[in-house]
Amino acid sequence: MDFQSLSAMEKRLKASLQSAIEKVHSATEAKYTTVDRINDHTRIMKKTIDEGEKGDWVQVTNAQEKVDEAMSNDARQERDARNYLDNVKKIIELGEEDELTRSSPLLQNALETVHKLVRQLDEMNFVVRKTRNEGRVLSEYKDLIDKSRKQFASELKSVLPHVDIHAQELKLNEDELNALIAHAHLKVDQLRQQLAEQQVREEQNIALALEEQKKSQSKLNEEEINLKIQKLREEMQSEAEKKLLIQRKLWDSELEEKLQRASAAHSQHIEEVVRAQRSLFDIEEKQKIEQAVLEERSHVNANLVLAQKKLEGIEAALKSRSSQDLKNRRAKYIWIASQDMVDSVVYGIRGGAADESRKKPLATELHSIREADKNDDFVACLIGALTDDIIYNGVFTEEDLKARFSKLYKICRRIAKMNDNNMGLFQYCLSFLQNALSFDSSEKFSKAEKFDPVTLDSYEILARTKSLVREGDLNSAVRMLQLLTGPARYVARDWINDARAHLEARFIAEVLISHAAINNYSSIY
C-alpha cells in the first residue's frame, strides 16, 4: 500500500499511535486493578487463616473470583493493546518501504514509542507475577497447618487405637496413659530434631538463594546483597520459630486438655502409681535428654562451622564480582553515551532550520564517555583524535551532506571541462555550454566494478560520486570526489572536508560502541 502524501501517512500514524497509547493505558490500569485484587485476596485469606475455624472462606472464594475476573479483563486489554501496537508497527514498516515517506522523522519517533509501550506492558506483567507469587505463601501456610493437625490426630490414633480422643469424658487406664505420655515426650524430641533439620535446610536455602540472586541481580553492590542475606536469614529463622511455636502451643493445649480429663477419671491409688512411674520416667528421660542435647549441640556446632565457611566463600565471590560489576557499568555508560554520539552525528539537532543550525556539538557526549572511565587509555586516545572544531561545533548530518552534494554536483558539472591551466571566462562559458548539451546520467554503478582512475573524466567521476552518495556510501564518495581536477576540485574541497569530519566522528563513535560492548561481554563471561 502506497501513501498518497507524507501528510497522509503522518496523520494515519499519529491516529494509530494515539489509539495504541490509550489501549496501553487501559491495559496498565487493568493490571493495576489485578494487583489490587490479588492483594485483597491475600489480605482476606490471611485474616481467615488467623481466625481459624471461625474464618469465612466464602469471602476468600469471592475474592478469588474477583482476581480471576480482573486477570481475564487485563489479559483481554493486553491483547487489544498489543494488536494496536502491531498495527502501528505495520504502518511504520509501510512508511519505511515507501520512498515518499521513508525520510519522515516521525517513523523513528513512533517506533521508539512503540518499544517503550511494549516494555511498559512487560513490566506490568512482571509486577502481576510477582504479586501472585507473594500470595502463594499464605496458601502453602494454610495447607501446612491442616496437614499438621491431621498428622497429630493420626499419631494419637496410632498410639490409642481403641480410644475416642474427641470424647468429652475420656477415661484412660494406666497403660494408655503411659503410652500417651511416652508419645508426648517422643513428639517433643521429634519437634526438636525437625527444628535442627529445618535450620540446616534454611542454611542451604540461603546459599541457593544467594547463588540465584547473584545471577539475576548482578547490578546490586556487596552492601545491598549482604543486607538482603541478613534479612532473608532473619525472616526464615523467624518464620521457622513461629511455625514451631504455633505447633507446640497447639499440641500443648490439646495434650493438656486430654490429660486433665484422664487424670480426673483415675483413683488416688492410680495417681500414686502414676507419680512413682512418672518420677522414674523423668529421671531416665532427663538423662536421655541431656545426652541428646550434648550430641545435638556437637552436631549444630559442626553445621555452624560448615555454614561459616560457605558464607566466607560467598563473601569472597561477591567481592570478586563487585569489580566485574563496576567494569560492566562503566562499559554500559560508555555504550549509551556513544549511542547518543552516533545519534548526534547522524541526525544532529532535530528541528534546525538550516544545515549549520542542525550541527550538534559533541562535547557533552565525549565528556560523559571520558568521565565513565578516566583510566581507559584507548578511549582517551580515540577522543583525542577528534579536532576541537568537531567537538565544539559538531558535524553536518548525513542528510545535509547529501542535500549539499546535490547543489555541488550541479556546480561541478558546469566547470567540469575547465583545468588549472585555462580558467578564463571563455573556458567557463565553453564548459557551461558543454554541460548544458550533455546528458546527466542517472546510472547506478556497482561497487565491485573495476575502473581506471586515470581514464575517468570529470562527468563520470561526478556520476559515480552521485551514485555512491545516493546509496549512503560517503566514504567511497569522498575518495571518488578527490579524483576531480581543476576548479571543480577546489569547489568540492569544503564538502570533502565536511564529509571527512562526519565520517571521522561517526567512525570513532562506532569504535567506542564496539569497545564498550567487548568490555561488557568480558565482564559478564
C-alpha positions in Angstrom: 0.0 0.0 0.0 1.5 3.4 -1.0 0.6 6.6 0.8 -0.5 9.4 -1.5 1.4 12.0 0.5 3.7 12.4 3.5 1.0 14.2 5.5 -1.5 11.4 4.9 1.0 8.9 6.3 1.8 11.0 9.3 -1.9 11.7 10.0 -2.7 8.0 9.9 0.4 7.1 12.0 -0.5 9.7 14.7 -4.0 8.4 14.9 -3.0 4.8 15.2 -0.3 5.7 17.8 -2.7 7.7 19.9 -5.2 4.8 19.9 -2.4 2.4 20.9 -1.3 4.7 23.7 -4.9 4.8 25.0 -5.2 1.0 24.8 -1.9 0.5 26.7 -3.0 2.9 29.3 -6.3 1.0 29.7 -4.3 -2.3 29.9 -2.0 -0.8 32.5 -4.9 0.3 34.6 -6.4 -3.1 34.3 -3.2 -4.7 35.5 -3.1 -2.3 38.5 -6.6 -3.4 39.3 -5.5 -7.1 39.1 -2.7 -6.3 41.5 -5.2 -4.7 43.9 -7.5 -7.7 43.6 -4.6 -10.1 44.3 -3.6 -8.0 47.4 -7.2 -8.0 48.6 -7.4 -11.8 48.2 -4.1 -12.3 50.1 -5.3 -10.0 52.9 -8.7 -11.8 53.2 -7.0 -15.2 53.2 -4.6 -14.1 55.9 -7.4 -12.8 58.0 -9.4 -16.0 57.5 -6.4 -18.2 58.4 -5.7 -16.1 61.6 -9.4 -16.6 62.6 -9.0 -20.3 62.4 -12.3 -22.3 62.4 -14.3 -19.1 62.6 -12.9 -17.8 59.3 -15.3 -17.1 56.5 -13.9 -18.9 53.4 -16.8 -17.7 51.3 -15.1 -14.3 51.3 -11.8 -15.9 50.1 -13.7 -17.6 47.3 -15.4 -14.4 46.3 -12.0 -12.6 46.4 -10.5 -15.3 44.2 -13.4 -14.9 41.7 -12.6 -11.2 41.5 -9.0 -12.0 40.9 -9.9 -14.3 38.1 -12.2 -11.7 36.6 -9.6 -9.0 36.8 -6.9 -11.2 35.3 -9.2 -12.1 32.4 -10.0 -8.5 31.8 -6.4 -7.3 31.9 -5.4 -10.2 29.6 -8.1 -9.1 27.1 -6.9 -5.4 27.5 -3.3 -6.5 26.9 -4.2 -8.4 23.8 -6.1 -5.4 22.4 -3.2 -3.1 23.3 -0.6 -5.4 21.6 -2.9 -5.7 18.5 -3.0 -1.9 18.3 0.8 -1.8 18.7 1.2 -4.4 15.9 -1.0 -2.1 13.7 1.3 0.8 14.4 4.4 -1.3 13.5 2.8 -2.3 10.2 2.2 1.4 9.3 5.8 2.1 10.2 7.0 -0.7 8.0 4.9 0.5 5.1 6.2 4.0 5.7 9.8 2.8 5.6 9.1 0.9 2.4 7.5 3.8 0.6 10.2 6.1 -1.0 7.9 9.1 -0.5 7.6 8.8 3.3 10.7 6.9 4.4 12.6 10.1 5.3 10.0 11.2 7.8 11.5 11.5 11.3 8.1 10.6 12.7 8.7 7.0 11.8 11.7 6.6 14.1 9.9 8.5 17.0 6.9 6.3 16.6 9.0 3.2 16.6 10.7 4.3 19.9 7.3 5.0 21.4 6.1 1.5 20.5 9.1 -0.1 22.1 8.5 1.9 25.3 4.9 0.9 25.4 5.8 -2.8 24.9 8.3 -2.6 27.7 5.6 -1.0 29.9 3.3 -3.9 29.3 6.1 -6.4 30.0 7.0 -4.6 33.3 3.4 -4.7 34.4 3.2 -8.4 33.7 6.3 -8.9 35.9 4.6 -6.9 38.7 1.4 -9.1 38.5 3.5 -12.3 38.5 5.5 -11.1 41.5 2.3 -10.2 43.4 0.8 -13.6 42.7 3.9 -15.4 43.9 3.8 -13.4 47.1 0.2 -14.6 47.7 1.1 -18.2 47.3 2.9 -18.3 50.6 -0.4 -18.0 52.6 -1.9 -20.9 50.7 1.1 -23.0 51.5 0.9 -21.9 55.1 -2.8 -22.9 55.4 -2.0 -26.3 53.9 0.8 -26.8 56.3 -1.4 -26.1 59.3 -4.1 -28.5 58.1 -1.5 -31.2 57.4 0.0 -30.8 60.9 -3.4 -31.1 62.6 -4.3 -34.3 60.6 -0.8 -35.8 61.3 -1.1 -35.2 65.1 -4.6 -36.7 65.2 -3.3 -39.7 63.2 -0.4 -40.2 65.6 -2.7 -40.2 68.6 -5.0 -42.7 66.9 -2.0 -44.9 66.3 -1.0 -44.7 69.9 -4.5 -45.3 71.3 -6.4 -47.1 68.6 -9.3 -48.1 70.8 -9.8 -44.7 72.4 -12.0 -41.9 71.0 -9.7 -38.9 71.5 -12.6 -36.5 70.7 -14.8 -37.8 73.5 -16.0 -35.3 76.2 -15.3 -37.6 79.2 -12.3 -39.8 78.3 -11.2 -42.4 80.8 -7.8 -44.0 80.3 -6.2 -46.9 82.1 -2.6 -46.9 83.3 -1.1 -48.4 80.1 -2.9 -46.0 77.8 -1.8 -43.1 80.0 1.8 -44.2 79.9 1.6 -44.7 76.1 0.2 -41.2 75.8 2.9 -39.7 78.0 5.6 -41.6 76.1 4.2 -40.3 72.8 4.2 -36.8 74.2 7.9 -36.9 75.0 8.7 -38.6 71.7 6.8 -35.8 69.9 8.9 -33.2 71.8 12.1 -34.9 70.6 10.8 -35.1 67.0 9.9 -31.4 67.0 13.4 -30.5 68.3 15.0 -32.7 65.7 12.8 -31.2 63.0 13.8 -27.7 64.2 17.5 -28.6 63.8 16.9 -30.1 60.4 14.9 -27.0 59.4 17.8 -24.8 60.4 20.2 -26.9 58.3 17.8 -26.7 55.3 17.4 -23.0 55.8 21.2 -22.5 55.7 21.3 -24.5 52.4 18.3 -22.5 51.1 20.2 -19.3 51.9 23.2 -20.5 49.9 21.0 -21.4 46.9 19.1 -18.1 47.2 22.4 -16.2 47.2 23.5 -18.0 44.0 20.3 -17.2 42.2 20.4 -13.6 43.4 23.9 -13.2 42.1 22.8 -14.4 38.6 19.6 -12.4 38.3 20.6 -9.2 40.1 24.2 -8.6 39.1 23.8 -4.8 39.5 23.4 -4.9 43.3 26.6 -4.0 45.2 28.1 -6.0 48.0 26.4 -4.0 50.8 22.9 -4.4 49.4 23.4 -8.2 48.9 24.7 -8.6 52.5 21.7 -6.7 53.8 19.3 -8.9 51.9 21.2 -12.0 53.0 20.8 -10.9 56.6 17.2 -10.0 56.1 16.4 -13.4 54.4 18.2 -15.3 57.2 16.2 -13.4 59.9 12.9 -13.9 58.1 13.4 -17.6 57.6 14.6 -18.1 61.2 11.6 -16.1 62.5 9.2 -18.0 60.3 10.6 -21.3 61.4 10.3 -20.3 65.1 6.7 -19.1 64.6 5.7 -22.3 63.0 7.3 -24.3 65.7 5.7 -22.2 68.4 2.3 -22.5 66.8 2.6 -26.2 66.6 3.9 -26.5 70.1 1.1 -24.4 71.6 -1.5 -26.4 69.6 0.0 -29.7 70.8 0.4 -28.5 74.4 -3.2 -27.3 74.6 -4.7 -30.5 73.2 -2.5 -32.7 75.3 -3.2 -30.7 78.5 -7.0 -31.0 77.8 -6.8 -34.7 77.4 -4.6 -35.2 80.4 -6.9 -33.2 82.6 -9.9 -35.4 81.5 -7.9 -38.6 82.0 -6.5 -37.7 85.4 -10.0 -36.8 86.8 -11.1 -40.4 86.0 -8.5 -42.2 88.0 -8.5 -43.1 91.6 -6.0 -42.0 94.3 -4.1 -45.3 94.1 -3.6 -45.0 90.3 -2.4 -41.4 90.8 0.2 -42.6 93.3 1.4 -45.3 90.9 1.5 -42.8 88.1 3.5 -40.4 90.2 6.0 -43.1 91.0 6.3 -44.2 87.5 6.5 -40.7 86.2 9.2 -39.8 88.7 11.3 -42.8 87.4 10.5 -42.0 83.9 11.5 -38.3 84.3 14.9 -39.4 85.7 15.5 -41.7 82.7 14.3 -39.1 80.2 16.4 -36.4 81.8 19.5 -38.5 81.3 18.5 -39.2 77.7 17.7 -35.6 77.1 21.0 -34.4 78.5 22.8 -37.0 76.3 20.7 -35.9 73.2 21.4 -32.2 73.9 25.1 -32.9 74.0 25.0 -34.8 70.7 22.8 -32.2 69.1 25.0 -29.4 70.3 28.0 -31.0 68.7 26.1 -31.6 65.5 24.9 -28.0 65.4 28.4 -26.6 66.1 29.7 -28.7 63.1 26.9 -27.3 60.9 27.7 -23.8 62.1 31.4 -24.2 61.1 30.4 -25.5 57.7 27.9 -22.7 57.2 30.5 -20.1 58.2 33.0 -21.5 55.6 30.3 -21.4 53.0 29.5 -17.8 53.9 33.1 -16.8 53.7 33.3 -18.3 50.3 30.2 -16.4 49.2 31.7 -13.1 50.5 34.9 -13.7 48.6 32.9 -14.4 45.4 30.8 -11.3 45.9 34.0 -9.1 46.4 35.4 -10.5 43.1 32.1 -10.0 41.4 31.8 -6.3 42.5 34.9 -5.3 40.5 33.4 -7.0 37.4 30.1 -5.3 38.0 31.9 -1.9 38.2 33.6 -2.6 34.9 30.3 -3.7 33.4 28.5 -0.5 34.5 31.3 1.7 33.0 31.1 -0.2 29.7 27.3 0.4 29.7 27.7 4.1 30.4 30.2 4.4 27.5 27.9 2.4 25.2 24.9 4.6 26.0 26.9 7.9 25.6 28.4 6.5 22.3 24.9 5.7 21.0 24.0 9.3 21.8 27.1 10.5 20.0 26.1 8.4 16.9 22.6 9.9 17.1 24.1 13.4 17.2 26.4 12.8 14.3 23.7 11.2 12.1 20.7 13.3 13.0 22.2 16.4 14.6 19.8 18.9 16.2 16.3 17.8 15.1 14.1 20.7 14.0 17.0 23.0 12.9 16.1 25.4 10.2 19.4 25.3 8.3 22.2 22.8 8.0 24.5 24.9 10.2 21.8 25.1 12.9 21.5 21.3 12.8 25.1 20.7 13.7 25.2 19.4 17.2 28.4 19.8 19.4 29.8 16.5 20.7 31.4 17.9 23.8 28.7 16.7 26.2 28.7 13.1 24.9 32.5 13.0 24.8 32.7 14.3 28.4 30.2 11.6 29.5 32.3 8.9 27.8 35.6 10.2 29.4 34.0 10.5 32.8 32.7 7.0 32.6 36.2 5.5 32.7 39.0 8.0 33.2 41.7 5.2 33.3 40.8 3.8 29.8 43.7 4.9 27.6 42.1 3.5 24.5 39.0 5.7 25.0 41.2 8.8 25.7 43.2 8.1 22.5 40.0 7.9 20.4 38.7 11.1 21.9 42.0 12.9 21.4 41.9 12.0 17.7 38.9 14.4 17.2 39.6 18.0 16.4 38.3 20.9 18.5 36.0 22.0 15.6 34.3 18.6 15.6 34.0 18.5 19.4 32.7 22.0 20.0 30.9 22.8 16.7 29.7 19.4 15.6 29.5 18.0 12.1 27.0 18.1 9.3 24.4 15.4 9.3 24.3 12.8 6.5 21.1 14.2 5.1 22.5 17.7 5.0 25.7 16.4 3.2 23.5 14.7 0.6 21.5 17.9 0.1 24.7 20.0 -0.3 26.1 17.5 -2.7 23.1 17.9 -5.0 24.0 21.6 -5.3 27.7 20.8 -5.5 27.0 18.3 -8.3 25.3 20.9 -10.5 28.1 23.5 -10.0 30.9 21.0 -10.6 29.3 19.8 -13.9 29.3 23.4 -15.1 33.0 23.8 -14.6 34.0 20.1 -15.2 35.8 20.9 -18.5 37.9 23.6 -17.0 41.5 22.9 -16.0 44.2 24.5 -13.9 45.9 26.0 -17.0 42.9 27.6 -18.6 40.4 29.2 -16.1 39.2 32.2 -18.1 35.7 33.4 -18.8 35.7 31.8 -22.3 36.7 28.4 -20.9 33.9 28.7 -18.3 31.3 29.5 -20.9 32.6 26.6 -23.0 32.4 24.2 -20.1 28.9 25.6 -19.2 27.7 25.0 -22.7 29.1 21.5 -22.9 27.3 20.7 -19.6 24.1 22.1 -21.0 24.4 19.9 -24.1 25.5 16.8 -22.3 23.2 14.2 -20.8 23.0 13.9 -17.0 23.3 10.1 -16.4 21.4 8.6 -13.5 23.2 5.2 -14.0 23.8 3.1 -10.8 27.4 1.9 -10.6 28.3 -1.3 -8.8 30.9 -1.0 -6.0 32.5 -4.2 -7.3 33.1 -2.7 -10.8 36.7 -2.0 -11.5 37.8 1.2 -13.3 41.0 3.1 -14.1 41.1 6.4 -12.3 43.4 7.9 -15.0 40.8 7.4 -17.8 37.9 8.8 -15.9 36.7 12.3 -16.9 35.0 14.7 -14.5 31.5 13.8 -15.7 32.0 10.2 -14.9 33.6 11.0 -11.5 30.7 13.1 -10.6 28.2 10.5 -11.8 29.9 7.8 -9.8 30.1 10.0 -6.7 26.4 10.8 -7.1 25.6 7.1 -7.1 27.7 6.5 -4.0 26.1 9.4 -2.2 22.6 8.2 -3.1 23.5 4.8 -1.6 24.8 6.4 1.6 28.5 5.4 1.0 30.0 8.7 1.9 33.4 7.2 2.5 33.7 5.9 -1.1 32.1 9.2 -2.3 34.9 11.3 -0.7 37.6 9.2 -2.2 35.9 9.3 -5.7 35.4 13.1 -5.5 39.1 13.6 -4.7 39.9 12.4 -8.3 38.5 15.8 -9.6 40.9 18.2 -11.2 40.9 21.9 -12.0 38.4 24.4 -10.4 35.9 21.6 -9.7 38.4 20.1 -7.1 38.6 23.5 -5.3 34.8 23.9 -5.3 34.4 20.4 -3.8 37.1 20.9 -1.1 34.7 22.2 1.6 32.2 19.4 1.0 35.0 16.8 1.2 36.4 18.3 4.4 32.9 18.3 6.0 32.2 14.8 4.8 35.5 13.6 6.3 34.7 15.2 9.6 31.3 13.5 9.6 32.9 10.1 8.8 35.7 10.6 11.4 33.2 11.4 14.2 30.9 8.5 13.2 33.8 6.0 12.9 35.1 6.9 16.4 31.7 6.7 17.9 31.2 3.2 16.4 34.6 2.1 17.6 33.6 3.3 21.1 30.4 1.3 20.9 32.3 -1.8 19.9 34.9 -1.2 22.7 32.1 -0.8 25.3 30.4 -4.0 24.0 33.6 -6.0 24.3 34.2 -4.8 27.8 30.6 -5.6 28.7 31.0 -9.2 27.4 34.3 -9.7 29.1 32.9 -8.5 32.5 29.9 -11.0 32.2 31.7 -14.1 30.9 
